[in-house]
């Protein structure tokens, strides 16, 4: 069996004047993923070598991995069973929610 993958990355900045009160990452993937925030592996799914495996979604508390100023997030998603097709669908969806303090 071969694996296909997708790499998604983004860079963003958070205000230097506001504290990060809460931050969650919602992740849904077929078959498994690795998430790296600011160089730290945050999520490492146990590889599922089963083409039918699909994770409908989980939420992770990622506040401690974020910082004021520049932030980088990389998601590497893997799909088993060869290239994506009707018989072997693949996908990754992610949403980052951040709550900041009021301006000081």
C-alpha positions as CSV (number, residue, x, y, z in Angstrom):
1,X,0.0,0.0,0.0
2,X,1.3,3.5,-0.8
3,X,0.5,6.7,1.0
4,X,-0.4,10.1,-0.4
5,X,-0.1,13.3,1.6
6,X,-1.1,16.9,1.8
7,X,0.8,19.7,3.5
8,X,-1.0,22.7,4.7
9,X,0.8,25.6,6.4
10,X,0.0,29.1,7.5
11,X,1.8,31.9,9.3
12,X,-0.1,34.5,11.3
13,X,0.6,37.1,13.9
14,X,-1.1,37.7,17.3
15,X,-1.1,41.1,19.0
16,X,1.8,41.8,21.2
17,X,-0.6,43.8,23.5
18,X,-3.2,41.1,24.1
19,X,-2.9,37.8,26.1
20,X,-4.0,34.5,24.6
21,X,-6.8,33.4,26.8
22,X,-7.8,30.2,24.9
23,X,-7.0,28.4,21.7
24,X,-8.4,25.2,20.2
25,X,-7.7,23.3,17.0
26,X,-10.4,21.2,15.4
27,X,-9.0,18.5,13.1
28,X,-10.7,16.0,10.9
29,X,-8.6,13.8,8.6
30,X,-8.6,10.7,6.4
31,X,-6.4,8.7,7.4
32,X,-4.1,10.4,9.9
33,X,-2.1,13.6,10.5
34,X,0.8,15.3,12.1
35,X,0.3,18.9,13.4
36,X,3.3,21.2,14.2
37,X,2.8,24.5,15.9
38,X,5.9,26.8,16.1
39,X,8.2,23.9,15.7
40,X,6.6,21.7,18.3
41,X,4.8,18.5,17.3
42,X,1.3,18.9,18.9
43,X,-0.6,16.0,17.2
44,X,0.8,12.8,16.0
45,X,-1.9,10.3,15.1
46,X,-1.2,6.7,15.2
47,X,-1.0,5.7,11.5
48,X,-4.0,3.8,10.4
49,X,-3.0,1.6,7.5
50,X,-6.6,1.0,6.6
51,X,-8.1,2.8,3.5
52,X,-11.5,3.0,5.2
53,X,-10.3,4.8,8.4
54,X,-11.6,8.3,8.8
55,X,-11.4,10.5,11.8
56,X,-14.6,12.7,11.9
57,X,-12.9,15.3,14.1
58,X,-11.3,16.0,17.4
59,X,-10.6,19.2,19.3
60,X,-7.2,20.0,20.9
61,X,-6.2,22.7,23.4
62,X,-3.3,24.4,21.7
63,X,-3.1,27.6,23.8
64,X,0.3,26.8,25.3
65,X,1.9,26.3,21.9
66,X,0.9,29.7,20.6
67,X,2.7,33.0,21.3
68,X,2.3,36.7,20.9
69,X,3.8,37.8,17.6
70,X,4.5,35.4,14.7
71,X,3.1,31.8,14.7
72,X,3.5,29.0,12.2
73,X,1.2,26.0,11.9
74,X,1.9,23.0,9.6
75,X,-0.5,20.1,9.1
76,X,0.7,17.0,7.2
77,X,-2.2,14.7,6.3
78,X,-1.7,11.2,5.0
79,X,-4.1,9.0,2.9
80,X,-3.5,5.3,2.6
81,X,-4.5,3.3,-0.4
82,X,-2.9,5.2,-3.3
83,X,-4.1,8.3,-5.0
84,X,-7.4,9.9,-4.0
85,X,-10.4,8.5,-6.0
86,X,-14.0,7.7,-5.6
87,X,-13.0,4.4,-4.1
88,X,-10.3,6.0,-1.9
89,X,-11.5,9.4,-0.7
90,X,-9.2,11.7,1.2
91,X,-9.4,14.9,3.0
92,X,-8.4,17.2,5.9
93,X,-10.3,20.0,7.6
94,X,-9.0,22.2,10.3
95,X,-10.2,25.2,12.3
96,X,-8.2,27.3,14.8
97,X,-10.2,29.3,17.3
98,X,-8.3,31.8,19.4
99,X,-9.7,34.0,22.2
100,X,-7.6,37.1,23.1
101,X,-7.8,39.5,26.0
102,X,-9.1,43.0,25.6
103,X,-6.6,45.6,24.6
104,X,-4.5,46.8,27.6
